[in-house]
Amino acid sequence: MRLTLYTDYALRLLMYLALKPDRLATVKETSEAYGISRTHLMKVAPNLVRGGFVESVKGRGGGLRLKRRASEIRVGDVIRSTEEAFDGFRIVECFNPARNTCRITGSCRLRGVLREALEAYMMVLDRFTLADLAAPDASLMDILGISTMLPPAVAKTVNANHQ
């Protein structure tokens, strides 16, 4: 199973926003923190807004923030949303009836095996939330340059978790 770069960037953006719960973040700042393409990240953000994961604040001083608490955003839901933007989890040709030209589809057992594997994969991802991925962690926040921007209440939690 391989996720698209689009989904990878969506998860990174959400994790970054989760680590800054009391502040807005820009696509530019997030792309610089991760060292990834700003252009690609700019394509991801609107889908996260449409999906109800992120809120966009327009105007000077605007940016992005989570629309819901990180503990309410399931990783599986994010992946379904972003992968659907690229034709979903069409692991093999026969998963897409509109484009399927495989001659053995009616008799093939591989399709059922792969569908079961995909369901198990998504069940695991559904057990985790964004809060699980982005629990305040001093080393992660330091790598992303977030630690110096923390409000005192969050900094206290990070320091307690790091000790």
DOGU-784049 format. One record per residue (C-alpha): chain; residue number from 1; z, y, x. Coordinates in steps of 0.2 Angstrom, whole numbers, padded with zeros to 4 digits. Each point is the difference from the previous one (the first is absolute). Layout:
BEGIN
SITE unit pos    c3    c2    c1
SITE    A NUM     Z     Y     X
...
//
This chain:
BEGIN
SITE unit pos    c3    c2    c1
SITE    A   1  0000  0000  0000
SITE    A   2 -0005  0017  0007
SITE    A   3  0004  0017 -0007
SITE    A   4 -0012  0014  0001
SITE    A   5  0004  0015  0012
SITE    A   6  0001  0010 -0016
SITE    A   7  0015 -0010 -0006
SITE    A   8  0008  0000  0017
SITE    A   9 -0002  0020  0000
SITE    A  10  0007  0000 -0018
SITE    A  11  0015 -0010  0005
SITE    A  12  0003  0011  0016
SITE    A  13 -0001  0016 -0011
SITE    A  14  0012 -0006 -0012
SITE    A  15  0012 -0006  0013
SITE    A  16 -0001  0017  0008
SITE    A  17  0004  0009 -0017
SITE    A  18  0014 -0012 -0003
SITE    A  19  0008  0005  0017
SITE    A  20 -0001  0018 -0006
SITE    A  21  0007 -0001 -0018
SITE    A  22  0006  0018  0000
SITE    A  23 -0015  0008  0007
SITE    A  24 -0019  0002 -0003
SITE    A  25 -0012 -0008  0013
SITE    A  26 -0018  0005  0004
SITE    A  27 -0014 -0012  0004
SITE    A  28 -0002  0009  0016
SITE    A  29  0018 -0002  0005
SITE    A  30 -0001 -0019 -0005
SITE    A  31 -0016 -0003  0009
SITE    A  32  0007  0008  0016
SITE    A  33  0017 -0010 -0001
SITE    A  34 -0010 -0016 -0001
SITE    A  35 -0014  0004  0011
SITE    A  36 -0013 -0004 -0013
SITE    A  37 -0015  0008 -0008
SITE    A  38  0004  0015 -0011
SITE    A  39 -0017 -0003 -0009
SITE    A  40  0004 -0017 -0005
SITE    A  41  0018  0004 -0005
SITE    A  42 -0008  0014 -0011
SITE    A  43 -0010 -0013 -0010
SITE    A  44  0016 -0010 -0002
SITE    A  45  0011  0013 -0007
SITE    A  46 -0009  0003 -0017
SITE    A  47  0000 -0018 -0004
SITE    A  48  0019  0000  0002
SITE    A  49  0002  0015 -0011
SITE    A  50 -0011 -0009 -0013
SITE    A  51  0010 -0016  0001
SITE    A  52  0016  0010 -0003
SITE    A  53  0008 -0003  0017
SITE    A  54 -0002  0017  0007
SITE    A  55  0001  0018 -0007
SITE    A  56 -0011  0014  0007
SITE    A  57  0007  0017  0001
SITE    A  58 -0014  0013  0002
SITE    A  59  0000  0017  0008
SITE    A  60  0008  0008  0015
SITE    A  61  0015 -0011  0006
SITE    A  62 -0007 -0015 -0010
SITE    A  63 -0002 -0018  0004
SITE    A  64  0004 -0017 -0006
SITE    A  65  0016 -0009 -0005
SITE    A  66  0004 -0016 -0009
SITE    A  67 -0001  0001 -0019
SITE    A  68  0013 -0014 -0002
SITE    A  69  0015 -0006  0011
SITE    A  70 -0006 -0011  0014
SITE    A  71  0011 -0014 -0008
SITE    A  72 -0011  0001 -0015
SITE    A  73 -0017 -0002  0009
SITE    A  74 -0004 -0019  0003
SITE    A  75 -0011 -0004  0015
SITE    A  76 -0011 -0012 -0011
SITE    A  77 -0004  0014 -0012
SITE    A  78 -0005  0012  0014
SITE    A  79 -0011 -0014  0007
SITE    A  80 -0008 -0004 -0016
SITE    A  81 -0004  0018 -0004
SITE    A  82 -0008  0004  0017
SITE    A  83 -0009 -0017  0002
SITE    A  84 -0008  0003 -0018
SITE    A  85 -0008  0015  0007
SITE    A  86 -0010 -0011  0011
SITE    A  87 -0005 -0014 -0012
SITE    A  88  0017 -0008 -0001
SITE    A  89  0005 -0016  0009
SITE    A  90 -0017 -0008  0000
SITE    A  91  0004 -0012  0013
SITE    A  92 -0016 -0010 -0002
SITE    A  93 -0016  0003 -0010
SITE    A  94  0005 -0010 -0015
SITE    A  95  0015  0012 -0004
SITE    A  96 -0013  0013 -0005
SITE    A  97 -0010 -0007 -0015
SITE    A  98 -0012  0014  0000
SITE    A  99 -0006 -0004  0018
SITE    A 100  0003 -0018  0001
SITE    A 101 -0015 -0010  0006
SITE    A 102  0010 -0016  0006
SITE    A 103 -0009 -0015 -0006
SITE    A 104  0016 -0011 -0001
SITE    A 105  0012  0012 -0009
SITE    A 106  0001 -0011 -0015
SITE    A 107  0006 -0015  0010
SITE    A 108  0009  0008  0015
SITE    A 109  0018 -0002  0002
SITE    A 110  0002  0013  0014
SITE    A 111  0000  0014 -0013
SITE    A 112  0016 -0007 -0008
SITE    A 113  0009 -0003  0016
SITE    A 114 -0004  0018  0006
SITE    A 115  0005  0008 -0017
SITE    A 116  0017 -0010  0002
SITE    A 117  0002  0006  0017
SITE    A 118 -0004  0018 -0005
SITE    A 119  0013 -0001 -0014
SITE    A 120  0013 -0006  0012
SITE    A 121 -0004  0014  0012
SITE    A 122  0002  0013 -0013
SITE    A 123  0016 -0008 -0007
SITE    A 124  0008  0003  0018
SITE    A 125 -0006  0018  0001
SITE    A 126  0007  0003 -0018
SITE    A 127  0017 -0004  0006
SITE    A 128  0000  0015  0012
SITE    A 129  0001  0018 -0004
SITE    A 130 -0005  0015  0010
SITE    A 131  0019  0003  0003
SITE    A 132  0000 -0017  0009
SITE    A 133 -0014  0006  0012
SITE    A 134  0007  0017  0003
SITE    A 135  0018 -0001  0001
SITE    A 136  0007  0014  0010
SITE    A 137 -0001 -0006  0018
SITE    A 138  0003  0011  0015
SITE    A 139 -0013 -0008  0012
SITE    A 140 -0014  0001 -0013
SITE    A 141  0004  0017 -0005
SITE    A 142  0000  0006  0018
SITE    A 143 -0017 -0008  0003
SITE    A 144 -0007  0009 -0015
SITE    A 145  0009  0016  0005
SITE    A 146  0010  0001 -0016
SITE    A 147  0018 -0001  0006
SITE    A 148  0001  0018  0004
SITE    A 149 -0005  0005 -0017
SITE    A 150  0013 -0010 -0010
SITE    A 151  0012  0008 -0012
SITE    A 152  0018 -0003  0005
SITE    A 153  0004 -0013 -0013
SITE    A 154 -0015 -0011  0005
SITE    A 155  0003  0003  0019
SITE    A 156  0018 -0007 -0003
SITE    A 157 -0007 -0016 -0009
SITE    A 158 -0013 -0002  0014
SITE    A 159  0014  0002  0013
SITE    A 160  0011 -0013 -0009
SITE    A 161 -0014 -0012 -0001
SITE    A 162 -0004  0001  0018
SITE    A 163  0017 -0003  0007
//
